[in-house]
Amino acid sequence: MDRRQQKTRAAIFAAFSVLLEEKRYNHITVQEIIDRANVGRTTFYAHFETKDDLLKALCEELFGHIIDTAKGLPHGQYHYTCGSQADSVFLHLLRHLQENDSNVLGLLSGESSEMFLRYFKDSLNELIQSQVVGPNRQGDGRLPEDFLVNHISGSFVEMVLWWIKGKMRQSPAELDRYFRAVIEPVL
């Protein structure tokens, strides 16, 4: 993708993100997105077939970057504020959320939050399976792995919502400590 296409795509993402904070997804029209992004209808459809495709691409961009970075994959940038690679994957995620890259916190708590929370949780499932449950699981195995993954990702999402509603008073390190104290006995 050339620079011009990247700029257009970024403008569409930014316009869509702002609209999602202001109103529910199903009340947003493609016309509102293209007006806010200052692009033509043909240009929009050259990048995205539908508004649903735009939503999926936005979620993949937002959460893919955070998840890939937490996994240490090349797609993600390791920010200086992320700490060291020895930090837990949860601490790493919380630091990214605190930085509020691409205003992800606004999307997670905005009018259309339920869709973003679902995508966030789905993105977390793979990360938790590969980085937490698989390598750390001990015990008698009475709990199915998919149940554990779902439980841990759901708990993490709820903790993030609690943190946002509480005006993020706790540091990422404190939240990481709380969260690991709760999930480590289950593993």
Backbone as CSV, one residue per row, in Angstrom:
resi,resn,N_x,N_y,N_z,CA_x,CA_y,CA_z,C_x,C_y,C_z
1,MET,0.850,-1.172,0.000,0.000,0.000,0.000,0.907,1.250,0.000
2,ASP,0.665,2.167,-0.938,1.499,3.367,-0.997,1.088,4.384,0.072
3,ARG,1.880,5.418,0.215,1.650,6.417,1.280,0.298,7.105,1.159
4,ARG,-0.087,7.417,-0.047,-1.375,8.085,-0.248,-2.526,7.198,0.217
5,GLN,-2.451,5.926,-0.117,-3.480,4.978,0.320,-3.467,4.834,1.850
6,GLN,-2.279,4.810,2.422,-2.168,4.721,3.882,-2.781,5.947,4.553
7,LYS,-2.529,7.131,3.990,-3.101,8.358,4.557,-4.622,8.359,4.454
8,THR,-5.130,7.915,3.317,-6.585,7.848,3.131,-7.200,6.873,4.121
9,ARG,-6.594,5.711,4.245,-7.093,4.693,5.184,-7.058,5.234,6.618
10,ALA,-5.983,5.910,6.985,-5.875,6.499,8.325,-6.953,7.556,8.545
11,ALA,-7.236,8.348,7.528,-8.283,9.376,7.651,-9.658,8.735,7.843
12,ILE,-9.913,7.656,7.137,-11.189,6.952,7.286,-11.291,6.341,8.680
13,PHE,-10.208,5.696,9.141,-10.200,5.126,10.488,-10.443,6.208,11.544
14,ALA,-9.756,7.333,11.407,-9.897,8.415,12.391,-11.326,8.952,12.408
15,ALA,-11.895,9.180,11.238,-13.269,9.689,11.157,-14.247,8.698,11.768
16,PHE,-14.086,7.441,11.446,-14.957,6.391,11.961,-14.837,6.283,13.484
17,SER,-13.620,6.356,13.993,-13.392,6.275,15.438,-14.092,7.406,16.179
18,VAL,-13.998,8.610,15.651,-14.654,9.759,16.284,-16.168,9.567,16.268
19,LEU,-16.697,9.138,15.145,-18.140,8.906,15.050,-18.599,7.812,16.016
20,LEU,-17.785,6.773,16.183,-18.142,5.684,17.091,-18.191,6.138,18.546
21,GLU,-17.403,7.129,18.879,-17.449,7.673,20.240,-18.705,8.521,20.446
22,GLU,-19.205,9.087,19.365,-20.348,9.996,19.453,-21.699,9.288,19.367
23,LYS,-21.750,8.183,18.628,-23.045,7.531,18.422,-22.865,6.038,18.194
24,ARG,-23.969,5.347,18.246,-23.957,3.898,18.049,-23.604,3.550,16.610
25,TYR,-22.941,2.409,16.475,-22.488,1.925,15.174,-23.625,1.889,14.154
26,ASN,-24.772,1.337,14.536,-25.861,1.183,13.573,-26.523,2.506,13.193
27,HIS,-26.157,3.596,13.842,-26.678,4.919,13.478,-25.692,5.724,12.627
28,ILE,-24.538,5.139,12.352,-23.525,5.816,11.536,-23.709,5.391,10.084
29,THR,-23.696,6.375,9.199,-23.819,6.077,7.773,-22.456,6.205,7.090
30,VAL,-22.332,5.546,5.954,-21.107,5.678,5.165,-20.923,7.135,4.765
31,GLN,-22.021,7.830,4.464,-21.928,9.241,4.082,-21.297,10.067,5.203
32,GLU,-21.665,9.810,6.446,-21.065,10.534,7.575,-19.569,10.252,7.675
33,ILE,-19.188,9.015,7.434,-17.771,8.640,7.505,-16.978,9.367,6.426
34,ILE,-17.491,9.344,5.180,-16.735,9.979,4.104,-16.721,11.499,4.242
35,ASP,-17.801,12.071,4.769,-17.804,13.515,5.014,-16.755,13.885,6.058
36,ARG,-16.716,13.135,7.146,-15.779,13.419,8.231,-14.335,13.172,7.793
37,ALA,-14.123,12.142,6.964,-12.773,11.813,6.489,-12.341,12.677,5.309
38,ASN,-13.320,13.372,4.719,-13.063,14.214,3.554,-12.504,13.395,2.381
39,VAL,-13.190,12.280,2.117,-12.849,11.443,0.965,-14.123,11.197,0.166
40,GLY,-13.949,10.762,-1.053,-15.098,10.467,-1.895,-15.661,9.075,-1.636
41,ARG,-16.888,8.880,-2.070,-17.557,7.583,-1.897,-16.770,6.480,-2.617
42,THR,-16.306,6.755,-3.826,-15.537,5.767,-4.585,-14.253,5.403,-3.847
43,THR,-13.627,6.400,-3.257,-12.403,6.155,-2.496,-12.690,5.266,-1.295
44,PHE,-13.778,5.562,-0.588,-14.148,4.728,0.567,-14.306,3.274,0.125
45,TYR,-15.084,3.064,-0.954,-15.368,1.706,-1.406,-14.158,1.030,-2.059
46,ALA,-13.157,1.806,-2.438,-11.917,1.203,-2.928,-11.147,0.552,-1.771
47,HIS,-11.377,1.062,-0.561,-10.690,0.529,0.629,-11.536,-0.490,1.394
48,PHE,-12.840,-0.278,1.442,-13.729,-1.123,2.250,-15.010,-1.398,1.469
49,GLU,-15.416,-2.658,1.423,-16.647,-3.007,0.707,-17.886,-2.525,1.442
50,THR,-17.843,-2.596,2.766,-19.002,-2.216,3.586,-18.528,-1.532,4.862
51,LYS,-19.460,-0.985,5.580,-19.170,-0.402,6.896,-18.708,-1.500,7.860
52,ASP,-19.264,-2.697,7.722,-18.835,-3.826,8.562,-17.380,-4.191,8.302
53,ASP,-16.966,-4.136,7.034,-15.556,-4.395,6.705,-14.655,-3.348,7.342
54,LEU,-15.112,-2.107,7.348,-14.357,-1.034,7.995,-14.223,-1.312,9.491
55,LEU,-15.302,-1.704,10.130,-15.258,-2.019,11.563,-14.267,-3.138,11.843
56,LYS,-14.342,-4.182,11.052,-13.432,-5.323,11.246,-11.978,-4.881,11.060
57,ALA,-11.710,-4.109,10.021,-10.343,-3.645,9.755,-9.842,-2.733,10.874
58,LEU,-10.710,-1.869,11.379,-10.321,-0.981,12.472,-9.962,-1.792,13.709
59,CYS,-10.784,-2.774,14.036,-10.515,-3.620,15.210,-9.233,-4.415,15.035
60,GLU,-9.026,-4.969,13.845,-7.792,-5.714,13.593,-6.575,-4.814,13.723
61,GLU,-6.693,-3.597,13.236,-5.588,-2.638,13.331,-5.301,-2.282,14.787
62,LEU,-6.332,-1.921,15.523,-6.152,-1.511,16.917,-5.661,-2.648,17.793
63,PHE,-6.395,-3.744,17.778,-6.079,-4.829,18.690,-4.934,-5.683,18.170
64,GLY,-4.808,-5.796,16.866,-3.692,-6.554,16.295,-2.359,-5.964,16.693
65,HIS,-2.263,-4.655,16.640,-1.018,-3.984,17.025,-0.690,-4.254,18.492
66,ILE,-1.669,-4.092,19.346,-1.446,-4.284,20.784,-1.086,-5.742,21.081
67,ILE,-1.838,-6.671,20.496,-1.614,-8.096,20.748,-0.276,-8.533,20.173
68,ASP,0.026,-8.137,18.937,1.311,-8.513,18.334,2.480,-7.977,19.142
69,THR,2.359,-6.756,19.622,3.426,-6.181,20.425,3.587,-6.954,21.729
70,ALA,2.474,-7.333,22.339,2.539,-8.104,23.582,3.194,-9.462,23.354
71,LYS,3.007,-10.024,22.161,3.623,-11.311,21.837,5.085,-11.149,21.437
72,GLY,5.516,-9.892,21.226,6.884,-9.657,20.789,7.074,-9.858,19.299
73,LEU,5.979,-9.819,18.530,6.079,-10.005,17.089,6.526,-8.718,16.407
74,PRO,7.125,-8.832,15.240,7.648,-7.646,14.553,6.598,-6.610,14.179
75,HIS,5.316,-7.018,13.981,4.260,-6.073,13.594,4.109,-4.963,14.617
76,GLY,4.327,-5.279,15.869,4.145,-4.294,16.924,5.419,-3.526,17.191
77,GLN,5.269,-2.297,17.609,6.417,-1.500,18.022,6.543,-1.614,19.523
78,TYR,7.753,-1.813,19.982,7.958,-1.902,21.423,8.260,-0.490,21.932
79,HIS,7.259,0.167,22.498,7.415,1.534,22.980,8.304,1.568,24.222
80,TYR,8.987,2.666,24.429,9.845,2.790,25.599,9.058,2.682,26.896
81,THR,7.772,3.017,26.865,6.969,2.963,28.089,6.413,1.573,28.360
82,CYS,6.663,0.632,27.460,6.099,-0.711,27.628,6.871,-1.533,28.644
83,GLY,8.038,-1.104,29.028,8.800,-1.870,30.010,9.694,-2.872,29.328
84,SER,9.994,-3.938,30.034,10.910,-4.932,29.490,10.156,-6.150,28.991
85,GLN,10.840,-6.967,28.238,10.205,-8.169,27.698,9.934,-9.180,28.803
86,ALA,10.507,-9.002,29.987,10.262,-9.908,31.113,8.923,-9.611,31.794
87,ASP,8.324,-8.468,31.496,7.032,-8.118,32.104,5.963,-9.097,31.646
88,SER,4.911,-9.247,32.449,3.812,-10.125,32.057,3.101,-9.535,30.842
89,VAL,2.470,-10.416,30.087,1.726,-9.994,28.910,0.587,-9.044,29.313
90,PHE,0.034,-9.241,30.500,-1.055,-8.385,30.965,-0.545,-6.976,31.281
91,LEU,0.610,-6.882,31.899,1.193,-5.575,32.182,1.476,-4.844,30.878
92,HIS,1.984,-5.566,29.922,2.273,-4.970,28.623,0.991,-4.422,27.976
93,LEU,-0.072,-5.217,27.992,-1.352,-4.765,27.436,-1.869,-3.535,28.174
94,LEU,-1.794,-3.561,29.488,-2.297,-2.430,30.286,-1.514,-1.154,29.993
95,ARG,-0.225,-1.287,29.788,0.571,-0.092,29.446,0.155,0.472,28.097
96,HIS,-0.099,-0.401,27.140,-0.576,0.079,25.837,-1.928,0.767,25.984
97,LEU,-2.805,0.186,26.770,-4.109,0.807,26.977,-3.966,2.159,27.668
98,GLN,-3.057,2.239,28.632,-2.843,3.504,29.329,-2.339,4.584,28.360
99,GLU,-1.483,4.194,27.423,-1.002,5.145,26.407,-2.134,5.595,25.504
100,ASN,-3.198,4.776,25.454,-4.403,5.086,24.686,-4.099,5.290,23.204
101,ASP,-3.272,4.392,22.667,-2.979,4.431,21.234,-4.278,4.421,20.435
102,SER,-4.375,5.299,19.478,-5.536,5.404,18.581,-6.842,5.550,19.342
103,ASN,-6.789,6.120,20.519,-7.965,6.370,21.352,-8.784,5.107,21.610
104,VAL,-8.087,3.993,21.820,-8.771,2.719,22.037,-9.653,2.756,23.289
105,LEU,-9.280,3.523,24.299,-10.099,3.600,25.514,-11.445,4.259,25.232
106,GLY,-11.444,5.265,24.377,-12.704,5.907,24.000,-13.623,4.940,23.276
107,LEU,-13.029,4.093,22.441,-13.832,3.115,21.723,-14.347,2.022,22.655
108,LEU,-13.531,1.621,23.623,-13.955,0.577,24.559,-15.032,1.065,25.519
109,SER,-15.117,2.372,25.712,-16.112,2.887,26.653,-17.157,3.779,25.980
110,GLY,-17.104,3.894,24.656,-18.024,4.779,23.940,-19.368,4.135,23.645
111,GLU,-20.141,4.795,22.786,-21.495,4.360,22.450,-21.546,2.968,21.826
112,SER,-20.515,2.603,21.075,-20.501,1.303,20.395,-19.550,0.323,21.068
113,SER,-19.363,0.473,22.346,-18.347,-0.300,23.061,-18.555,-1.803,22.995
114,GLU,-19.802,-2.260,22.932,-20.031,-3.708,22.970,-19.340,-4.421,21.815
115,MET,-19.290,-3.815,20.641,-18.613,-4.439,19.507,-17.110,-4.466,19.709
116,PHE,-16.560,-3.366,20.221,-15.123,-3.321,20.443,-14.711,-4.251,21.568
117,LEU,-15.534,-4.376,22.571,-15.227,-5.297,23.663,-15.210,-6.732,23.161
118,ARG,-16.130,-7.071,22.269,-16.159,-8.419,21.696,-14.894,-8.675,20.879
119,TYR,-14.504,-7.727,20.019,-13.287,-7.891,19.231,-12.058,-7.951,20.137
120,PHE,-12.027,-7.130,21.151,-10.913,-7.113,22.091,-10.796,-8.475,22.765
121,LYS,-11.914,-9.006,23.243,-11.912,-10.302,23.917,-11.484,-11.403,22.953
122,ASP,-11.989,-11.378,21.737,-11.592,-12.384,20.753,-10.091,-12.306,20.457
123,SER,-9.557,-11.110,20.377,-8.117,-10.937,20.163,-7.325,-11.467,21.352
124,LEU,-7.848,-11.230,22.537,-7.169,-11.702,23.742,-7.142,-13.223,23.839
125,ASN,-8.183,-13.884,23.350,-8.258,-15.342,23.469,-7.014,-16.029,22.917
126,GLU,-6.613,-15.655,21.720,-5.441,-16.279,21.109,-4.172,-15.964,21.911
127,LEU,-4.044,-14.721,22.320,-2.881,-14.324,23.104,-2.817,-15.102,24.418
128,ILE,-3.919,-15.197,25.108,-3.956,-15.889,26.398,-3.695,-17.381,26.214
129,GLN,-4.225,-17.961,25.155,-3.977,-19.380,24.884,-2.483,-19.635,24.688
130,SER,-1.856,-18.807,23.850,-0.459,-19.058,23.494,0.545,-18.585,24.543
131,GLN,0.223,-17.516,25.269,1.201,-16.924,26.172,0.962,-17.233,27.643
132,VAL,-0.262,-17.613,28.011,-0.582,-17.763,29.429,-1.027,-19.182,29.767
133,VAL,-2.119,-19.622,29.184,-2.693,-20.918,29.571,-1.811,-22.075,29.115
134,GLY,-1.460,-22.110,27.837,-0.654,-23.209,27.313,0.644,-23.429,28.077
135,PRO,1.492,-22.396,28.190,2.785,-22.593,28.843,2.721,-22.708,30.373
136,ASN,1.692,-22.185,31.002,1.667,-22.109,32.465,0.700,-23.076,33.143
137,ARG,-0.038,-23.796,32.358,-1.089,-24.626,32.953,-0.491,-25.791,33.729
138,GLN,-0.962,-25.905,34.953,-0.583,-27.024,35.812,-1.867,-27.559,36.424
139,GLY,-1.773,-28.434,37.332,-2.970,-28.917,38.005,-3.504,-30.181,37.372
140,ASP,-4.727,-30.519,37.735,-5.284,-31.807,37.344,-6.014,-31.796,36.004
141,GLY,-6.147,-30.675,35.370,-6.756,-30.621,34.050,-8.257,-30.836,34.025
142,ARG,-8.936,-30.648,35.147,-10.388,-30.827,35.163,-11.106,-29.722,34.406
143,LEU,-10.467,-28.582,34.256,-11.077,-27.476,33.518,-10.567,-27.489,32.080
144,PRO,-11.463,-27.482,31.118,-11.018,-27.450,29.714,-10.262,-26.153,29.415
145,GLU,-9.263,-26.257,28.555,-8.453,-25.084,28.215,-9.284,-23.961,27.621
146,ASP,-10.243,-24.286,26.751,-11.032,-23.229,26.137,-11.865,-22.485,27.185
147,PHE,-12.290,-23.182,28.229,-13.013,-22.528,29.327,-12.083,-21.560,30.061
148,LEU,-10.863,-22.017,30.355,-9.897,-21.150,31.048,-9.570,-19.909,30.222
149,VAL,-9.329,-20.102,28.944,-9.005,-18.973,28.061,-10.152,-17.973,28.058
150,ASN,-11.365,-18.452,27.887,-12.541,-17.586,27.874,-12.694,-16.863,29.215
151,HIS,-12.503,-17.572,30.294,-12.633,-16.982,31.631,-11.584,-15.887,31.861
152,ILE,-10.357,-16.159,31.496,-9.277,-15.185,31.719,-9.460,-13.958,30.828
153,SER,-9.783,-14.165,29.554,-9.958,-12.997,28.670,-11.175,-12.182,29.099
154,GLY,-12.266,-12.845,29.480,-13.445,-12.120,29.960,-13.150,-11.330,31.217
155,SER,-12.394,-11.932,32.129,-12.019,-11.240,33.372,-11.129,-10.037,33.081
156,PHE,-10.209,-10.192,32.127,-9.323,-9.083,31.784,-10.109,-7.918,31.207
157,VAL,-11.029,-8.215,30.295,-11.853,-7.162,29.688,-12.672,-6.447,30.761
158,GLU,-13.284,-7.195,31.656,-14.067,-6.579,32.736,-13.189,-5.734,33.649
159,MET,-11.974,-6.197,33.909,-11.053,-5.414,34.734,-10.707,-4.093,34.034
160,VAL,-10.477,-4.149,32.737,-10.171,-2.919,31.984,-11.345,-1.948,32.060
161,LEU,-12.557,-2.450,31.913,-13.737,-1.584,32.023,-13.835,-0.967,33.417
162,TRP,-13.585,-1.761,34.448,-13.586,-1.264,35.825,-12.539,-0.168,35.986
163,TRP,-11.389,-0.371,35.387,-10.287,0.587,35.452,-10.664,1.894,34.753
164,ILE,-11.272,1.789,33.578,-11.684,2.984,32.835,-12.739,3.752,33.623
165,LYS,-13.755,3.031,34.139,-14.823,3.693,34.905,-14.287,4.350,36.169
166,GLY,-13.244,3.786,36.743,-12.628,4.358,37.944,-11.593,5.420,37.634
167,LYS,-11.595,5.915,36.402,-10.690,6.989,35.956,-9.218,6.570,35.995
168,MET,-8.976,5.259,35.859,-7.620,4.702,35.741,-6.712,5.136,36.889
169,ARG,-7.234,5.062,38.083,-6.461,5.476,39.261,-5.293,4.543,39.568
170,GLN,-5.449,3.263,39.258,-4.378,2.313,39.527,-3.368,2.340,38.376
171,SER,-2.137,2.064,38.705,-1.112,1.976,37.662,-1.254,0.626,36.957
172,PRO,-0.721,0.513,35.749,-0.734,-0.791,35.087,-0.066,-1.882,35.935
173,ALA,1.005,-1.529,36.641,1.691,-2.523,37.481,0.784,-3.016,38.615
174,GLU,0.018,-2.101,39.226,-0.916,-2.516,40.283,-1.983,-3.452,39.728
175,LEU,-2.579,-3.070,38.599,-3.615,-3.911,37.991,-3.072,-5.272,37.599
176,ASP,-1.884,-5.291,37.051,-1.256,-6.552,36.677,-1.099,-7.444,37.913
177,ARG,-0.664,-6.864,39.000,-0.493,-7.622,40.247,-1.833,-8.184,40.727
178,TYR,-2.881,-7.351,40.711,-4.217,-7.802,41.115,-4.683,-8.968,40.233
179,PHE,-4.541,-8.763,38.926,-5.065,-9.731,37.976,-4.337,-11.061,38.083
180,ARG,-3.013,-11.009,38.150,-2.252,-12.267,38.266,-2.539,-12.975,39.575
181,ALA,-2.814,-12.221,40.643,-3.159,-12.829,41.928,-4.457,-13.629,41.837
182,VAL,-5.342,-13.197,40.969,-6.623,-13.875,40.796,-6.527,-15.067,39.838
183,ILE,-5.755,-14.925,38.750,-5.759,-16.006,37.755,-4.694,-17.073,37.992
184,GLU,-3.593,-16.748,38.623,-2.534,-17.741,38.792,-2.993,-18.967,39.580
185,PRO,-3.813,-18.821,40.621,-4.275,-20.038,41.300,-5.118,-20.955,40.403
186,VAL,-5.799,-20.381,39.413,-6.622,-21.177,38.504,-5.743,-21.969,37.543
187,LEU,-4.592,-21.422,37.219,-3.688,-22.101,36.275,-2.945,-23.210,36.979
